Amino acid sequence: MNVKLTAALLAGAVAFQVLPAKAEDTLAAAKAEGQYVSYGMSDDWVNLGTIFEAIETKNGLKHVDTDMTSAEQITHLLAEKDAPVMDIADIGYDFTGRLLENGLAASYKNASWDSIKEQYKDPEGRWASSYWGAIAFLVNKDKVKDLPQAWNDLLKPDYKDMVCSRDPRISTYATASVLAAAYANGGGEGNVQPGLDWFKQLRDSGNLRNGVVLNVASVQKGECPISLVYDFDGFAKRDATGLPLEVIIPTDGTVGMLFAQYISSVAPHPNAARVAIDFLFSDEGQTLLAEGYAHPTRDVTLPDAVKAKMLSASAYEKVRFPTNLESFSGAVKAIAEGWDKVANAN
């Protein structure tokens, strides 16, 4: 790390150390700041729009987001080190290593810290995960009559040119899908090759669609009869399109992906950032995330109406979570490197 960046990050860390200690003082300082800026937290993702509205109603804090990938977050933060913009962000678990290596996250243990399980937080408070999602099949029942239930079902001739995914070198959707396929075929974090081999089979069978970007528009137009997505995003696409879409958790195993939230070490509005993070992990914030079909990481009691919207717990019995950051990051790297061979193979 260069000297200027180190100095800037240390200055941000010092700034956080002298913030008001009492919640009411932090709130007063946050109201004086009046706003906070996020990266990668768009309104249509896991009900965040409703959450930001609630924070504004309760605390009078305005919010602005710039949607971007986890990799783009890192790039922006490094480029903006001398003129910081972002206060809080949502990043894929597999990118938290780079976040910490570059000193980009402030240490802050939110108001609900003690009730967050160890697997969902950094011991030093630099990030915590407020929700998770599982890789699922999103199936358009107008296009597909025999619904797939397991990974190997997708290899059937019935699904010729029907399966949409993304490139795992740039998308955690696809990375987690490859890892899930690995688990379903005897592999795992330490051996991702079965997942890569399975996707090569899917491509060679002609079932994996080429040239189609997996998004709401492609689902809406019927270009993706079967999509590999996070379960919460599948439900959101169903609601947005009004199509007869069904979310199916593969019976032979899948991956539960964690999403981590953090405060920038040089946040321009550090108090407002703390207030926003506190709300996200509060009982109310966790319930609102569940209303957006995400799985809260805290053990909160959800209203019956919210629970009724979600799949039963039995559907998630074979969900595999990251073992630890080192192991999971190694798997992600191996998948990205191995995909070059899949993509270039004849």
C-alpha positions as CSV (number, residue, x, y, z in Angstrom):
1,M,0.0,0.0,0.0
2,N,1.4,3.4,-0.9
3,V,2.2,6.0,1.8
4,K,-0.6,8.5,0.8
5,L,-3.3,5.8,0.9
6,T,-2.0,4.5,4.3
7,A,-2.1,8.0,5.7
8,A,-5.6,8.7,4.4
9,L,-6.9,5.4,5.8
10,L,-5.3,6.1,9.2
11,A,-6.9,9.5,9.2
12,G,-10.2,7.9,8.6
13,A,-9.6,5.4,11.4
14,V,-8.8,8.2,13.8
15,A,-11.9,10.0,12.8
16,F,-14.0,7.0,13.7
17,Q,-12.3,6.7,17.1
18,V,-13.5,10.2,18.1
19,L,-17.1,9.9,17.0
20,P,-19.8,10.3,19.7
21,A,-20.0,7.3,22.0
22,K,-23.7,7.5,22.9
23,A,-26.4,6.5,20.4
24,E,-28.3,9.8,20.8
25,D,-25.1,11.8,20.2
26,T,-24.4,9.8,17.1
27,L,-27.9,10.4,15.9
28,A,-27.7,14.1,16.5
29,A,-24.4,14.2,14.6
30,A,-25.9,12.1,11.8
31,K,-28.8,14.6,11.4
32,A,-26.3,17.4,11.2
33,E,-24.6,15.5,8.3
34,G,-28.1,15.0,6.8
35,Q,-27.2,12.3,4.2
36,Y,-25.2,9.2,3.4
37,V,-24.0,7.7,0.1
38,S,-24.0,4.0,-0.7
39,Y,-22.4,1.8,-3.4
40,G,-24.0,-1.4,-4.7
41,M,-27.3,-1.0,-2.7
42,S,-30.0,-0.2,-5.3
43,D,-33.6,0.3,-4.3
44,D,-34.8,-2.9,-6.1
45,W,-32.3,-5.2,-4.3
46,V,-33.7,-7.1,-1.2
47,N,-36.2,-4.4,-0.4
48,L,-33.5,-1.8,0.2
49,G,-35.6,1.0,-1.2
50,T,-38.2,0.5,1.6
51,I,-35.4,0.3,4.1
52,F,-33.8,3.6,3.0
53,E,-37.3,5.2,3.1
54,A,-37.7,4.0,6.7
55,I,-34.3,5.4,7.7
56,E,-35.3,8.8,6.2
57,T,-38.7,8.8,7.9
58,K,-37.2,7.9,11.3
59,N,-34.1,10.0,11.1
60,G,-34.4,12.6,8.4
61,L,-31.4,11.2,6.5
62,K,-31.3,11.4,2.7
63,H,-29.8,8.6,0.7
64,V,-28.1,8.3,-2.7
65,D,-26.8,5.1,-4.3
66,T,-24.6,4.2,-7.2
67,D,-25.2,0.6,-8.3
68,M,-22.0,-1.3,-9.0
69,T,-20.4,-4.7,-8.6
70,S,-18.2,-5.7,-5.7
71,A,-15.1,-5.4,-7.9
72,E,-16.1,-1.9,-9.0
73,Q,-16.5,-0.9,-5.3
74,I,-12.9,-1.7,-4.6
75,T,-11.8,0.2,-7.7
76,H,-13.8,3.3,-6.8
77,L,-12.7,3.4,-3.2
78,L,-9.0,3.2,-4.2
79,A,-9.5,5.9,-6.8
80,E,-11.4,8.1,-4.4
81,K,-9.1,7.8,-1.5
82,D,-8.2,11.6,-1.5
83,A,-11.8,12.7,-2.2
84,P,-14.0,10.1,-0.6
85,V,-17.7,9.8,-1.7
86,M,-19.1,6.5,-0.3
87,D,-20.2,5.9,3.3
88,I,-21.7,2.4,3.2
89,A,-21.8,-0.5,0.8
90,D,-23.0,-4.0,0.2
91,I,-20.2,-6.4,-1.0
92,G,-20.0,-10.1,-1.9
93,Y,-18.4,-12.1,0.9
94,D,-15.7,-13.3,-1.5
95,F,-14.5,-9.7,-1.9
96,T,-14.1,-8.9,1.8
97,G,-10.5,-10.1,1.7
98,R,-9.6,-7.4,-0.7
99,L,-11.6,-4.9,1.3
100,L,-9.6,-5.6,4.4
101,E,-6.2,-6.0,2.7
102,N,-6.6,-2.4,1.4
103,G,-7.8,-1.0,4.7
104,L,-11.0,0.3,3.1
105,A,-13.5,-0.6,5.9
106,A,-13.9,1.1,9.2
107,S,-14.2,-0.8,12.4
108,Y,-17.8,-0.4,13.8
109,K,-19.7,-3.0,15.8
110,N,-23.4,-2.1,15.2
111,A,-26.0,-1.9,17.9
112,S,-27.1,-5.5,17.3
113,W,-23.5,-6.9,17.2
114,D,-23.8,-9.3,20.0
115,S,-26.8,-11.1,18.5
116,I,-25.1,-11.7,15.1
117,K,-23.6,-15.2,14.8
118,E,-19.8,-15.4,14.4
119,Q,-19.9,-16.7,10.9
120,Y,-21.7,-13.5,9.8
121,K,-19.2,-10.9,11.0
122,D,-15.6,-9.8,11.1
123,P,-14.2,-10.1,14.7
124,E,-12.8,-6.5,14.4
125,G,-16.1,-5.1,13.2
126,R,-15.0,-4.1,9.7
127,W,-18.0,-5.9,8.1
128,A,-21.0,-7.9,9.0
129,S,-23.6,-9.8,6.8
130,S,-27.2,-8.8,7.3
131,Y,-28.6,-11.3,4.9
132,W,-27.9,-14.3,2.6
133,G,-29.3,-15.9,-0.5
134,A,-29.2,-19.3,-2.0
135,I,-28.6,-20.2,-5.7
136,A,-31.8,-21.4,-7.2
137,F,-33.5,-22.3,-10.5
138,L,-35.9,-19.6,-11.7
139,V,-38.3,-21.4,-14.1
140,N,-40.8,-19.9,-16.5
141,K,-43.7,-22.3,-16.4
142,D,-45.1,-21.0,-19.7
143,K,-41.9,-22.1,-21.3
144,V,-41.0,-25.2,-19.3
145,K,-43.6,-27.9,-18.4
146,D,-41.4,-30.5,-16.7
147,L,-39.7,-28.4,-13.9
148,P,-36.1,-29.4,-13.1
149,Q,-35.5,-30.2,-9.4
150,A,-31.7,-31.1,-9.3
151,W,-28.6,-29.9,-11.1
152,N,-28.3,-33.0,-13.3
153,D,-31.9,-32.5,-14.5
154,L,-30.6,-29.4,-16.4
155,L,-28.5,-31.7,-18.6
156,K,-31.6,-33.4,-20.1
157,P,-32.3,-32.8,-23.8
158,D,-35.7,-31.3,-22.8
159,Y,-33.9,-28.1,-21.8
160,K,-32.1,-27.4,-25.1
161,D,-31.0,-23.8,-25.3
162,M,-33.0,-22.9,-22.2
163,V,-30.6,-22.3,-19.3
164,C,-29.3,-18.8,-18.6
165,S,-26.3,-18.0,-16.3
166,R,-23.5,-15.5,-16.2
167,D,-19.7,-15.5,-16.5
168,P,-18.2,-16.6,-13.1
169,R,-15.1,-14.5,-13.8
170,I,-17.2,-11.4,-13.3
171,S,-20.4,-12.5,-11.5
172,T,-20.9,-14.0,-8.0
173,Y,-24.2,-15.4,-9.2
174,A,-22.3,-17.6,-11.6
175,T,-19.4,-18.3,-9.3
176,A,-21.7,-19.6,-6.6
177,S,-23.6,-21.6,-9.3
178,V,-20.4,-23.4,-10.3
179,L,-19.6,-24.1,-6.6
180,A,-23.1,-25.4,-6.1
181,A,-22.8,-27.7,-9.1
182,A,-19.5,-28.9,-7.6
183,Y,-21.1,-29.8,-4.3
184,A,-23.9,-31.6,-6.1
185,N,-21.3,-33.7,-8.0
186,G,-19.0,-34.7,-5.1
187,G,-16.8,-31.6,-5.0
188,G,-16.7,-28.5,-2.9
189,E,-14.6,-25.5,-1.9
190,G,-11.4,-27.6,-2.0
191,N,-12.3,-29.2,-5.3
192,V,-14.3,-27.1,-7.7
193,Q,-13.4,-29.2,-10.8
194,P,-16.6,-31.2,-10.7
195,G,-18.6,-27.9,-10.9
196,L,-16.5,-26.7,-13.9
197,D,-16.8,-30.1,-15.6
198,W,-20.6,-30.0,-15.0
199,F,-20.9,-26.6,-16.7
200,K,-18.8,-27.8,-19.6
201,Q,-21.3,-30.6,-20.0
202,L,-24.2,-28.1,-19.8
203,R,-22.5,-26.0,-22.5
204,D,-21.6,-29.0,-24.7
205,S,-25.2,-30.3,-24.5
206,G,-26.4,-27.1,-26.0
207,N,-28.6,-26.4,-23.0
208,L,-26.6,-23.3,-21.8
209,R,-27.8,-20.2,-23.7
210,N,-25.2,-18.0,-25.3
211,G,-25.4,-14.3,-26.1
212,V,-28.2,-13.5,-23.6
213,V,-27.6,-11.2,-20.6
214,L,-29.5,-12.6,-17.6
215,N,-31.6,-9.7,-16.2
216,V,-35.2,-8.7,-15.7
217,A,-35.6,-7.8,-19.3
218,S,-34.4,-11.1,-20.7
219,V,-36.6,-13.0,-18.2
220,Q,-39.6,-10.7,-19.1
221,K,-39.1,-11.4,-22.9
222,G,-39.0,-15.1,-22.3
223,E,-35.3,-15.3,-23.4
224,C,-34.4,-17.2,-20.2
225,P,-36.8,-20.1,-19.6
226,I,-34.5,-21.3,-16.8
227,S,-32.2,-18.9,-14.9
228,L,-29.6,-19.6,-12.3
229,V,-30.2,-16.8,-9.7
230,Y,-30.2,-16.1,-6.0
231,D,-33.6,-17.2,-4.6
232,F,-34.5,-13.6,-3.4
233,D,-33.7,-12.2,-6.8
234,G,-35.8,-14.9,-8.4
235,F,-38.8,-13.9,-6.3
236,A,-38.2,-10.2,-7.1
237,K,-38.1,-11.0,-10.9
238,R,-41.3,-12.9,-10.5
239,D,-43.0,-9.9,-8.8
240,A,-41.5,-7.4,-11.3
241,T,-42.6,-9.4,-14.4
242,G,-45.9,-10.9,-13.4
243,L,-44.9,-14.1,-15.2
244,P,-45.6,-17.6,-13.8
245,L,-42.0,-18.0,-12.5
246,E,-41.2,-20.6,-9.9
247,V,-38.2,-20.6,-7.6
248,I,-36.7,-24.0,-7.1
249,I,-33.9,-24.9,-4.6
250,P,-31.9,-27.8,-6.1
251,T,-32.5,-30.9,-4.1
252,D,-29.0,-32.2,-4.5
253,G,-27.4,-29.1,-2.9
254,T,-26.7,-25.4,-3.4
255,V,-24.7,-22.6,-2.0
256,G,-25.8,-19.9,0.5
257,M,-24.0,-16.7,-0.5
258,L,-23.3,-14.0,2.2
259,F,-23.5,-10.3,1.5
260,A,-21.5,-8.1,3.7
261,Q,-22.2,-4.5,4.7
262,Y,-19.5,-2.1,5.8
263,I,-18.6,1.6,6.4
264,S,-15.8,3.2,4.5
265,S,-12.7,4.0,6.5
266,V,-12.9,7.5,5.1
267,A,-16.6,8.0,5.0
268,P,-17.7,11.6,4.5
269,H,-20.8,11.1,6.6
270,P,-19.6,8.5,9.3
271,N,-22.4,9.2,11.8
272,A,-25.2,8.8,9.2
273,A,-23.5,5.7,8.1
274,R,-23.6,4.2,11.6
275,V,-27.3,5.0,11.9
276,A,-28.0,3.3,8.6
277,I,-26.0,0.2,9.5
278,D,-27.7,0.0,12.9
279,F,-31.1,0.1,11.3
280,L,-30.2,-2.6,8.7
281,F,-29.3,-5.0,11.5
282,S,-32.2,-4.0,13.8
283,D,-35.3,-6.2,14.1
284,E,-37.2,-3.9,11.8
285,G,-34.4,-3.8,9.2
286,Q,-34.1,-7.6,9.3
287,T,-37.8,-8.0,8.8
288,L,-37.8,-5.6,5.9
289,L,-35.0,-7.6,4.3
290,A,-37.1,-10.7,4.7
291,E,-40.0,-8.9,3.0
292,G,-37.6,-8.6,0.0
293,Y,-37.1,-12.4,0.2
294,A,-33.6,-12.3,1.7
295,H,-32.7,-14.5,4.6
296,P,-31.9,-12.4,7.7
297,T,-28.7,-13.4,9.5
298,R,-30.1,-12.5,13.0
299,D,-32.6,-14.8,14.6
300,V,-35.6,-12.4,14.5
301,T,-39.2,-13.4,14.8
302,L,-40.8,-12.7,11.4
303,P,-44.5,-11.9,11.0
304,D,-46.6,-14.8,9.7
305,A,-47.3,-12.9,6.5
306,V,-43.6,-12.5,5.7
307,K,-42.9,-16.2,6.5
308,A,-45.7,-17.2,4.2
309,K,-43.9,-15.5,1.3
310,M,-40.8,-17.6,1.6
311,L,-40.0,-21.2,0.9
312,S,-40.1,-23.7,3.8
313,A,-37.0,-24.3,5.8
314,S,-36.9,-27.9,4.5
315,A,-36.0,-26.6,1.0
316,Y,-32.7,-25.3,2.4
317,E,-31.5,-28.4,4.2
318,K,-28.7,-28.9,1.7
319,V,-27.5,-25.3,1.5
320,R,-23.7,-25.0,2.0
321,F,-22.2,-21.8,3.4
322,P,-18.7,-20.6,3.0
323,T,-16.4,-22.5,5.4
324,N,-14.1,-19.5,5.9
325,L,-12.9,-16.5,3.9
326,E,-9.6,-18.1,2.9
327,S,-11.2,-21.4,1.7
328,F,-14.1,-19.7,-0.1
329,S,-11.8,-17.1,-1.8
330,G,-9.6,-19.9,-3.0
331,A,-12.6,-21.7,-4.5
332,V,-13.7,-18.5,-6.2
333,K,-10.2,-18.0,-7.7
334,A,-10.0,-21.6,-8.9
335,I,-13.4,-21.2,-10.6
336,A,-12.5,-18.0,-12.3
337,E,-9.2,-19.5,-13.6
338,G,-10.8,-22.8,-14.5
339,W,-13.6,-21.0,-16.5
340,D,-11.1,-19.9,-19.0
341,K,-10.7,-23.5,-20.1
342,V,-14.4,-24.1,-20.1
343,A,-15.0,-20.9,-22.2
344,N,-12.2,-21.7,-24.7
345,A,-12.7,-25.4,-25.0
346,N,-13.9,-26.7,-28.4
